[in-house]
Structures are given as C-alpha cells and as structure tokens.
Amino acid sequence: MAQDKNLIKREGVVHEALPSLLFRVTLDGGTQEVLARLGGKLKLHRIRVIPGDRVVVEMTPYDDRRGRIVRRL
C-alpha cells in the first residue's frame, strides 16, 4: 500500500465523540481543534476511542480542520 509522504501526523486528545465515528480532537498546544474520523485498522479491529484518549491524527496539508485517527496511545 502506498503511503503519502505529505501527510502531517499530530498528537492530541479526543474532546468529544460524535455520531458516525467522528471525533472532535484537540491537538497538542490546545490552539487547534480538528474533526477526525476513525482510520481503517481501528475500525476493522473495533478499537474503541472515547473522550479523554490520546490519539495520533493524520492530516493533509490542504485541509487542517479534518483528519483521520490512525493510532490510540
């Protein structure tokens, strides 16, 4: 599977769980909040993400308000 080298990975804390596997994540530093969906492997293995969990979010350089949760720390 090809990996996009332009992806930005940031750590943050899940602030709120929304319907349809969407989450509001506050990135480290507390100044930026993104709307993130659950990544493929997390969804496939049914890994639960709840408010308060630390996660890694992948974002594209084109849209810094949306992302994908790829790992739970």
N, CA, C and O atoms as CSV, one atom per row, in Angstrom:
chain,resi,resn,atom,element,x,y,z
A,1,MET,N,N,0.844,-1.173,0.000
A,1,MET,CA,C,0.000,0.000,0.000
A,1,MET,C,C,0.891,1.239,0.000
A,1,MET,O,O,1.821,1.344,0.801
A,2,ALA,N,N,0.613,2.145,-0.872
A,2,ALA,CA,C,1.430,3.356,-0.996
A,2,ALA,C,C,1.115,4.331,0.128
A,2,ALA,O,O,-0.048,4.546,0.467
A,3,GLN,N,N,2.142,4.909,0.694
A,3,GLN,CA,C,1.978,5.897,1.747
A,3,GLN,C,C,2.232,7.273,1.168
A,3,GLN,O,O,3.175,7.470,0.401
A,4,ASP,N,N,1.390,8.223,1.535
A,4,ASP,CA,C,1.571,9.593,1.070
A,4,ASP,C,C,2.568,10.293,1.984
A,4,ASP,O,O,2.351,10.369,3.194
A,5,LYS,N,N,3.643,10.798,1.427
A,5,LYS,CA,C,4.678,11.434,2.228
A,5,LYS,C,C,4.283,12.837,2.680
A,5,LYS,O,O,4.979,13.424,3.508
A,6,ASN,N,N,3.198,13.385,2.168
A,6,ASN,CA,C,2.778,14.741,2.517
A,6,ASN,C,C,1.876,14.796,3.748
A,6,ASN,O,O,1.463,15.879,4.163
A,7,LEU,N,N,1.567,13.636,4.337
A,7,LEU,CA,C,0.677,13.629,5.488
A,7,LEU,C,C,1.379,14.207,6.711
A,7,LEU,O,O,2.572,13.993,6.922
A,8,ILE,N,N,0.612,14.942,7.511
A,8,ILE,CA,C,1.112,15.537,8.744
A,8,ILE,C,C,0.538,14.733,9.904
A,8,ILE,O,O,-0.679,14.574,10.001
A,9,LYS,N,N,1.395,14.225,10.783
A,9,LYS,CA,C,0.934,13.472,11.946
A,9,LYS,C,C,1.083,14.346,13.182
A,9,LYS,O,O,2.152,14.895,13.446
A,10,ARG,N,N,-0.010,14.465,13.938
A,10,ARG,CA,C,-0.007,15.267,15.164
A,10,ARG,C,C,-0.678,14.459,16.266
A,10,ARG,O,O,-1.551,13.633,15.999
A,11,GLU,N,N,-0.267,14.703,17.497
A,11,GLU,CA,C,-0.893,14.054,18.650
A,11,GLU,C,C,-1.913,14.998,19.268
A,11,GLU,O,O,-1.797,16.220,19.173
A,12,GLY,N,N,-2.910,14.402,19.898
A,12,GLY,CA,C,-3.924,15.204,20.549
A,12,GLY,C,C,-4.776,14.365,21.482
A,12,GLY,O,O,-4.512,13.182,21.697
A,13,VAL,N,N,-5.802,14.999,22.033
A,13,VAL,CA,C,-6.717,14.349,22.969
A,13,VAL,C,C,-8.127,14.432,22.406
A,13,VAL,O,O,-8.559,15.483,21.934
A,14,VAL,N,N,-8.839,13.307,22.463
A,14,VAL,CA,C,-10.223,13.286,21.998
A,14,VAL,C,C,-11.062,14.099,22.976
A,14,VAL,O,O,-11.091,13.821,24.175
A,15,HIS,N,N,-11.733,15.094,22.448
A,15,HIS,CA,C,-12.522,16.006,23.274
A,15,HIS,C,C,-13.985,15.583,23.319
A,15,HIS,O,O,-14.638,15.696,24.356
A,16,GLU,N,N,-14.506,15.089,22.174
A,16,GLU,CA,C,-15.932,14.771,22.085
A,16,GLU,C,C,-16.138,13.685,21.038
A,16,GLU,O,O,-15.504,13.708,19.983
A,17,ALA,N,N,-17.021,12.736,21.325
A,17,ALA,CA,C,-17.394,11.695,20.375
A,17,ALA,C,C,-18.701,12.112,19.706
A,17,ALA,O,O,-19.673,12.454,20.379
A,18,LEU,N,N,-18.712,12.080,18.380
A,18,LEU,CA,C,-19.878,12.475,17.600
A,18,LEU,C,C,-20.438,11.257,16.872
A,18,LEU,O,O,-19.764,10.229,16.813
A,19,PRO,N,N,-21.642,11.334,16.319
A,19,PRO,CA,C,-22.189,10.200,15.567
A,19,PRO,C,C,-21.354,9.873,14.326
A,19,PRO,O,O,-20.580,10.706,13.853
A,20,SER,N,N,-21.515,8.677,13.812
A,20,SER,CA,C,-20.873,8.198,12.586
A,20,SER,C,C,-19.356,8.104,12.701
A,20,SER,O,O,-18.641,8.406,11.745
A,21,LEU,N,N,-18.863,7.687,13.863
A,21,LEU,CA,C,-17.423,7.502,14.100
A,21,LEU,C,C,-16.614,8.762,13.842
A,21,LEU,O,O,-15.488,8.689,13.350
A,22,LEU,N,N,-17.176,9.910,14.168
A,22,LEU,CA,C,-16.441,11.171,14.096
A,22,LEU,C,C,-16.075,11.608,15.503
A,22,LEU,O,O,-16.803,11.344,16.460
A,23,PHE,N,N,-14.933,12.283,15.615
A,23,PHE,CA,C,-14.450,12.730,16.913
A,23,PHE,C,C,-13.905,14.135,16.787
A,23,PHE,O,O,-13.313,14.493,15.769
A,24,ARG,N,N,-14.111,14.940,17.839
A,24,ARG,CA,C,-13.517,16.265,17.906
A,24,ARG,C,C,-12.244,16.119,18.735
A,24,ARG,O,O,-12.295,15.767,19.913
A,25,VAL,N,N,-11.098,16.395,18.102
A,25,VAL,CA,C,-9.795,16.180,18.727
A,25,VAL,C,C,-9.108,17.527,18.915
A,25,VAL,O,O,-8.998,18.315,17.976
A,26,THR,N,N,-8.649,17.781,20.136
A,26,THR,CA,C,-7.859,18.970,20.426
A,26,THR,C,C,-6.397,18.588,20.311
A,26,THR,O,O,-5.918,17.731,21.053
A,27,LEU,N,N,-5.681,19.218,19.385
A,27,LEU,CA,C,-4.284,18.884,19.162
A,27,LEU,C,C,-3.420,19.472,20.265
A,27,LEU,O,O,-3.821,20.417,20.945
A,28,ASP,N,N,-2.226,18.903,20.438
A,28,ASP,CA,C,-1.309,19.378,21.474
A,28,ASP,C,C,-1.023,20.857,21.268
A,28,ASP,O,O,-0.834,21.314,20.140
A,29,GLY,N,N,-0.995,21.576,22.334
A,29,GLY,CA,C,-0.846,23.028,22.285
A,29,GLY,C,C,-2.165,23.699,22.597
A,29,GLY,O,O,-2.191,24.845,23.046
A,30,GLY,N,N,-3.278,22.986,22.359
A,30,GLY,CA,C,-4.587,23.491,22.716
A,30,GLY,C,C,-5.149,24.585,21.835
A,30,GLY,O,O,-6.234,25.095,22.116
A,31,THR,N,N,-4.443,24.965,20.771
A,31,THR,CA,C,-4.931,26.063,19.947
A,31,THR,C,C,-5.753,25.590,18.760
A,31,THR,O,O,-6.544,26.358,18.212
A,32,GLN,N,N,-5.579,24.329,18.350
A,32,GLN,CA,C,-6.258,23.848,17.147
A,32,GLN,C,C,-7.139,22.657,17.488
A,32,GLN,O,O,-6.747,21.773,18.249
A,33,GLU,N,N,-8.343,22.650,16.910
A,33,GLU,CA,C,-9.287,21.565,17.092
A,33,GLU,C,C,-9.661,21.030,15.718
A,33,GLU,O,O,-9.987,21.807,14.821
A,34,VAL,N,N,-9.617,19.702,15.541
A,34,VAL,CA,C,-9.923,19.105,14.242
A,34,VAL,C,C,-11.066,18.121,14.391
A,34,VAL,O,O,-11.314,17.587,15.472
A,35,LEU,N,N,-11.757,17.894,13.288
A,35,LEU,CA,C,-12.794,16.892,13.208
A,35,LEU,C,C,-12.158,15.671,12.558
A,35,LEU,O,O,-11.732,15.734,11.404
A,36,ALA,N,N,-12.088,14.562,13.286
A,36,ALA,CA,C,-11.364,13.390,12.796
A,36,ALA,C,C,-12.292,12.182,12.742
A,36,ALA,O,O,-13.165,12.001,13.592
A,37,ARG,N,N,-12.076,11.370,11.723
A,37,ARG,CA,C,-12.811,10.119,11.620
A,37,ARG,C,C,-11.876,8.990,12.028
A,37,ARG,O,O,-10.668,9.190,12.149
A,38,LEU,N,N,-12.431,7.818,12.237
A,38,LEU,CA,C,-11.651,6.671,12.663
A,38,LEU,C,C,-10.976,6.043,11.459
A,38,LEU,O,O,-11.610,5.845,10.423
A,39,GLY,N,N,-9.695,5.727,11.586
A,39,GLY,CA,C,-8.930,5.118,10.500
A,39,GLY,C,C,-9.318,3.675,10.265
A,39,GLY,O,O,-10.024,3.075,11.075
A,40,GLY,N,N,-8.857,3.117,9.155
A,40,GLY,CA,C,-9.248,1.786,8.706
A,40,GLY,C,C,-8.950,0.662,9.675
A,40,GLY,O,O,-9.844,-0.126,9.982
A,41,LYS,N,N,-7.713,0.557,10.173
A,41,LYS,CA,C,-7.354,-0.546,11.063
A,41,LYS,C,C,-8.069,-0.442,12.409
A,41,LYS,O,O,-8.431,-1.462,12.996
A,42,LEU,N,N,-8.275,0.771,12.899
A,42,LEU,CA,C,-9.008,0.944,14.155
A,42,LEU,C,C,-10.456,0.494,13.983
A,42,LEU,O,O,-11.033,-0.122,14.878
A,43,LYS,N,N,-11.029,0.802,12.840
A,43,LYS,CA,C,-12.402,0.412,12.562
A,43,LYS,C,C,-12.497,-1.103,12.351
A,43,LYS,O,O,-13.431,-1.746,12.829
A,44,LEU,N,N,-11.523,-1.661,11.634
A,44,LEU,CA,C,-11.513,-3.090,11.309
A,44,LEU,C,C,-11.398,-3.947,12.563
A,44,LEU,O,O,-12.093,-4.955,12.689
A,45,HIS,N,N,-10.530,-3.558,13.489
A,45,HIS,CA,C,-10.310,-4.329,14.710
A,45,HIS,C,C,-11.182,-3.861,15.871
A,45,HIS,O,O,-11.013,-4.317,17.002
A,46,ARG,N,N,-12.116,-2.951,15.590
A,46,ARG,CA,C,-13.089,-2.449,16.572
A,46,ARG,C,C,-12.425,-1.923,17.837
A,46,ARG,O,O,-12.841,-2.247,18.949
A,47,ILE,N,N,-11.396,-1.114,17.657
A,47,ILE,CA,C,-10.724,-0.485,18.786
A,47,ILE,C,C,-11.535,0.732,19.200
A,47,ILE,O,O,-11.819,1.610,18.385
A,48,ARG,N,N,-11.898,0.774,20.453
A,48,ARG,CA,C,-12.754,1.857,20.947
A,48,ARG,C,C,-11.927,3.094,21.279
A,48,ARG,O,O,-10.844,3.013,21.859
A,49,VAL,N,N,-12.470,4.224,20.895
A,49,VAL,CA,C,-11.867,5.514,21.217
A,49,VAL,C,C,-12.924,6.308,21.972
A,49,VAL,O,O,-14.038,6.495,21.482
A,50,ILE,N,N,-12.570,6.775,23.163
A,50,ILE,CA,C,-13.518,7.509,23.985
A,50,ILE,C,C,-12.920,8.868,24.342
A,50,ILE,O,O,-11.704,9.045,24.264
A,51,PRO,N,N,-13.757,9.829,24.731
A,51,PRO,CA,C,-13.230,11.135,25.133
A,51,PRO,C,C,-12.213,10.997,26.257
A,51,PRO,O,O,-12.434,10.281,27.234
A,52,GLY,N,N,-11.091,11.698,26.097
A,52,GLY,CA,C,-10.010,11.636,27.058
A,52,GLY,C,C,-8.827,10.812,26.565
A,52,GLY,O,O,-7.740,10.904,27.135
A,53,ASP,N,N,-9.012,10.008,25.516
A,53,ASP,CA,C,-7.923,9.200,24.964
A,53,ASP,C,C,-6.946,10.067,24.192
A,53,ASP,O,O,-7.349,11.016,23.519
A,54,ARG,N,N,-5.644,9.741,24.286
A,54,ARG,CA,C,-4.624,10.399,23.468
A,54,ARG,C,C,-4.537,9.628,22.160
A,54,ARG,O,O,-4.497,8.397,22.167
A,55,VAL,N,N,-4.507,10.336,21.043
A,55,VAL,CA,C,-4.501,9.709,19.725
A,55,VAL,C,C,-3.500,10.405,18.802
A,55,VAL,O,O,-3.050,11.517,19.074
A,56,VAL,N,N,-3.165,9.723,17.703
A,56,VAL,CA,C,-2.361,10.305,16.637
A,56,VAL,C,C,-3.296,10.549,15.458
A,56,VAL,O,O,-4.026,9.651,15.038
A,57,VAL,N,N,-3.268,11.764,14.931
A,57,VAL,CA,C,-4.150,12.159,13.834
A,57,VAL,C,C,-3.309,12.470,12.602
A,57,VAL,O,O,-2.324,13.203,12.687
A,58,GLU,N,N,-3.700,11.909,11.449
A,58,GLU,CA,C,-3.058,12.231,10.169
A,58,GLU,C,C,-3.900,13.280,9.463
A,58,GLU,O,O,-5.122,13.157,9.385
A,59,MET,N,N,-3.237,14.315,8.949
A,59,MET,CA,C,-3.940,15.370,8.222
A,59,MET,C,C,-3.194,15.656,6.929
A,59,MET,O,O,-1.983,15.452,6.850
A,60,THR,N,N,-3.910,16.126,5.920
A,60,THR,CA,C,-3.251,16.557,4.692
A,60,THR,C,C,-2.870,18.019,4.841
A,60,THR,O,O,-3.482,18.738,5.631
A,61,PRO,N,N,-1.876,18.466,4.100
A,61,PRO,CA,C,-1.513,19.884,4.189
A,61,PRO,C,C,-2.573,20.803,3.570
A,61,PRO,O,O,-2.508,22.019,3.745
A,62,TYR,N,N,-3.542,20.237,2.852
A,62,TYR,CA,C,-4.551,21.048,2.169
A,62,TYR,C,C,-5.707,21.446,3.072
A,62,TYR,O,O,-6.292,22.513,2.889
A,63,ASP,N,N,-6.049,20.593,4.058
A,63,ASP,CA,C,-7.163,20.892,4.954
A,63,ASP,C,C,-6.728,20.570,6.378
A,63,ASP,O,O,-6.613,19.400,6.743
A,64,ASP,N,N,-6.488,21.596,7.182
A,64,ASP,CA,C,-6.005,21.378,8.541
A,64,ASP,C,C,-7.132,21.314,9.567
A,64,ASP,O,O,-6.868,21.330,10.770
A,65,ARG,N,N,-8.381,21.242,9.113
A,65,ARG,CA,C,-9.516,21.149,10.031
A,65,ARG,C,C,-10.090,19.740,10.109
A,65,ARG,O,O,-10.946,19.465,10.950
A,66,ARG,N,N,-9.628,18.846,9.241
A,66,ARG,CA,C,-10.121,17.455,9.218
A,66,ARG,C,C,-8.946,16.499,9.233
A,66,ARG,O,O,-7.850,16.837,8.786
A,67,GLY,N,N,-9.184,15.294,9.754
A,67,GLY,CA,C,-8.113,14.335,9.803
A,67,GLY,C,C,-8.637,12.923,10.002
A,67,GLY,O,O,-9.841,12.668,9.967
A,68,ARG,N,N,-7.686,12.010,10.214
A,68,ARG,CA,C,-8.022,10.602,10.406
A,68,ARG,C,C,-7.228,10.092,11.613
A,68,ARG,O,O,-6.011,10.260,11.682
A,69,ILE,N,N,-7.928,9.470,12.556
A,69,ILE,CA,C,-7.263,8.907,13.721
A,69,ILE,C,C,-6.632,7.595,13.295
A,69,ILE,O,O,-7.329,6.683,12.851
A,70,VAL,N,N,-5.302,7.494,13.428
A,70,VAL,CA,C,-4.605,6.287,12.978
A,70,VAL,C,C,-4.042,5.464,14.128
A,70,VAL,O,O,-3.646,4.316,13.927
A,71,ARG,N,N,-4.002,6.035,15.337
A,71,ARG,CA,C,-3.441,5.294,16.457
A,71,ARG,C,C,-3.961,5.842,17.774
A,71,ARG,O,O,-4.125,7.051,17.941
A,72,ARG,N,N,-4.216,4.937,18.703
A,72,ARG,CA,C,-4.608,5.329,20.066
A,72,ARG,C,C,-3.403,5.095,20.971
A,72,ARG,O,O,-2.834,4.003,20.979
A,73,LEU,N,N,-3.016,6.108,21.728
A,73,LEU,CA,C,-1.820,5.982,22.579
A,73,LEU,C,C,-2.164,5.557,23.984
A,73,LEU,O,O,-1.272,5.406,24.819
